[in-house]
């Protein structure tokens, strides 16, 4: 009896380790899948896409939120003790303090619109991202104008004109990529076929 048990165990182990063959019907890729299997597969892709979309939107909104917090700190510093921050002090000769504060508030507004556009779950989300881009363009022109008037160009303040604009542009690009992947999943649902078993 022990010999028979050993033989049976050895055979079952060998069967588990053997390569699949074309005769195995469970491993046949060419067989059509039924409607319920298709539905489960498409639902799993939709769930995965929704989770990925939420994750990446939250990540980029978080980055912009940190930038907004830094800008608010900058506004507070400029209002309480003007020109103390080095990146504002470069412009002490050319700009009034209230203009710097106003420019920083415009940057906060542009970043807030981008955040709103990223996390909002509606069809108008893309409009908010475009509003953010359009708000950032005059701000970038403002800062670049005063940066070019300085006797020496300061590369360490290049984030002033390009920060909100690049943030809005990156958010627009991320939204575009996530919408493309969502469209691919919708196409997959449209390609589902009616399986008829013989």
PyMOL commands that set and color helices and strands:
alter all, ss='L'
color gray80, all
select helices_A, chain A and resi 2-17+25-27+35-80+86-89+97-119+125-148+155-190
alter helices_A, ss='H'
color red, helices_A
deselect
rebuild
show_as cartoon
